[in-house]
Amino acid sequence: MTIAITGSASGIGAATATAMSAGGHDIIGVDLHDAEVIADLSGPQGRAAAIEGVLARSGGVLDGAVLCAGIGPHTPDPLRLIDINYHGAVAVLDGLLPALRRGESPAAVVVSSVSSTQVRWAENPLSAGADRDAVARALAPAGDYAGHLAYAWSKNALTVAARERAADWGAAGVRLNTVAPGTVATPLLRAGLDDPRYGELIRGFTAPIARTAEPSEIAALIVYLLGPQAGYIHGAQFVIDGGVDARLRPTAF
């Protein structure tokens, strides 16, 4: 299979690329560095470059796509976080659909977050298509913690976007699912731990399985969802968080 992976240079994206390569698949990585396609997904030009680069390298045919590129709550500009995690991911996802339709048993996996479950869609400003100024105003009351709110909004909106596409993508013969990790031992987590706003909060928040996940564990689920044994799994979100969501919301599923 030929698989495109955004965010392939580190963390979950790199672990997925390693796992898929070990299975004999061809990987087209997209990242800011150390990738087959170099692109910044924060703006329209970078998103277009990512799509064009993948299409050129794949000959316009993909068997799978993993949308993993993202930044964390510690990011100084929370609007950039939304630009990459939500708008960038959705734009690239949609841009790769024609190539996926030409693939063999094609599937896509979007990497969301357990944070997506911590926001109600009706209360998410992105649900109403709020522009940047409106989103900035909505973030203002959060002060120094606006990044956490923006992260939850972006991942909530990303999950909804994937689920909203289930009917059309299913009709096109392309499966689409999301995975929602909790804390994972990635550079993103390390940056959060080093941040004076979030470090102690992260260290003090433990899952029922009291450890941090390894990127390879998330990658294993992604590999499964791209494969033939997951052939009837579509439009679903898989929380892989050591039990955090179950503990916080045991009756919401």
N, C-alpha and C positions, 0 to 999 in steps of 0.2 A: 504494500500500500504506500501511497504518497500522502504524507501528513504535514499540514502546515501548523506551526505552533508559535503563537505570539508570546513574548516574555520568555524566550527559550534560553537566554544566557545565564539564568540563575534560578534558584528556588524550585518551585513546583514545575515550572516550565522546563528547566534543565533536567530535572529528574524524569519527567515524561519523555523528553527527547532521548535520554539515555535508555529508558526502558523500551521505547518503540524501536530505536536503532538496534538494540540487542535482539529484537524479534525479527530483524531483517527488513524493516521498513525504511523507506526514504523520507528524511526529515527536511523540511524547509523552515528554518528558524527565522523569526522576526524579532528584532530587539534593537536597542540603541547601540549595541556593540557586540562583537563576537557572535555574529549570526549571518546566515546566508542573505538575508534582506535587512538592511539597516533603515529603520524608520522610527519616527516619533509620533505616537498615536494621539498626541494632545491636540492636534489641529487637523483641518481638512487636507492640507498638502501631504502631511506625513501619513495619514490614513490612506490616501490615494496611492502614495508611493508603496505602502505595504501591500495593498491589493495588487497593484501592477507588478511588483516584484515577485510575489507568489505566483501569479498567473504566468509570468514569463518563465519562471523556473519549472513550473509544473506542466507547461504546455496546455494550460487551461483545463486540466483534469486533476481533481483531488479526490482521494478516498476518505479523508478525514481532516478535521480542523480542531484545534484546541486553542481557545481564547483565554490566555492566562496572564497577559500583560496587565500590570496594575501597580499602584503605589498606595502607601498606607496613611493612616491618620496623622502621623508626625509630619507629613508634607507641609511646608510653610504656607502654600497657597491652596486652600481647600477647593477652590473652583477648578484648579488644574487636576485635582484628584477626580472630580466628577467628569472632566473632559476626557481623561484617559480611561478610568474604570468603567464608565457607562457609555458616553458618546463614542469613544474610540473603539471599544469592544463591539458595540452594535454595528457601527459603520463597517468594520472589517468583516464581521459575521455576515452581514447582508451582501457585502461585495464579493464574498467567496461562494455564495450559494450557487451561481451558475456553474462554477467549476465542480462543486460537490455533486450537482445533479448529473454530471457526466461520469462520476466515479463508480466504483464497484462497491455495492452495499455501503453507501456513504453514511457517515455520522459526524456530528460535531458535539463537542463538550465545552461548555462555558464555565470558567472557574469563578464562582460567586464567593460567598462567605456566610458563616453562621450569623454574621451581623445583619444579613438580609432579613432575618426573621425577627429582628428587634424593632422593626419599623412597620407600621401599617401603611399599606399602599395609599389609602385615602388621605393620609396625613403627610405623605411624601410630596414636597413641592414639584418634584419631577413628574408626578402623575398628571399634572395639569400643563405640562410643557413649559414651565416657568423659564423665563430668560435669565441670563447671567445676573442681571441687576436684582431681579426678584429673588433668586437663590441666595445671593449675597446678603440681602436684607433678612431673609429667613435664617441665615446662619449667624447673623450678628449677635443675637442674645446668648449664643453658646460661648462667646469670647474665645479664650485660649483653647477650648475644646471643640471648636468648630470643625476641626479635622475629623474627629470621631463621628460627628453627626453627618458630615458630608460622605464619609466612607460608608456608613450604614445606608444612607439614601442611595448612593451610587450602586451598591450591591443589591439592594432591594429592587431598584429600577431595572438592573441588569437581569435579575431572575424573572421579573414580570415580563420583560421584553422577550426572553427566551420562551416562556410559557405561552405568550400571545402568538408566537410564531408556530406553535405546535401543529395547528390545523393545516396551514399552507405548506409547511415543510414536510409534514407527513404525506400530503398529496403529491409533493414533488419527489417523494421517495428518499428523503434525507432525514435521518433521526437526529434529534436535538435534545440534549439534557444539560443540567447544571450540577456541579458539585459545590458543596458549601463547607469548606474547611473551618475548623477552629484555629487554635494556635499551632503553627507549624514552624519548625526550626529552619527559617529562611533568612536571607539578609534583611527582608522587610521587618521580620520580627525583631531581629537584633537592633535595627534602627529604632524601633519602638521602645525596646528595653533601655536604650541609651538616652531616650528623650526624657527630660525632667518632668514633663507633664504626665506621661503615660507609663514610665518605667515601673514605678511601684504598683500601679493598678494592674499591670500585666502580670507582674510577679506574684501578686496576691490573689489572682483569679485562677483557680485550678479546676480542671475538669474532673468528673467522677473517675475516669481513668487518669490518674494524677501524674501526667507527664505531657510533654509536648510531642506532637506528631512529627514524624520524619517526612520530608518531601516524597520519598519513595513510596510511602503508604498512600498518599493522595494520588500519586502517579499510577499506582496499581489499580485503583478504582477507575481512573480515566482510561487506562488501557482496556480494562474490561468493558467499559461503556462504548468504546470504539469497535469492539470486536463482535464476532458473529453470535456469541452466546447471549449478547444483550439485544438480540434482534427485535424484540417486542417492547423494549424500554424506550419510551419517547415522551417528551414533555414533562419529565420528572426532575425534581431536585433531590439530591442525595446529600444529607448532612453527615459530615465525617469529622466529628468534633470531640470525641471522647465522652459524649453524653451530656454536654453542656445544654443543648437545646431541650433535651428531654427533662433535665433537672429544672430549667427555668420555665418551661411551658409544657408540662406533662399532658395537658388536655387539648393542646392546640397542635393539630397535625393534619 
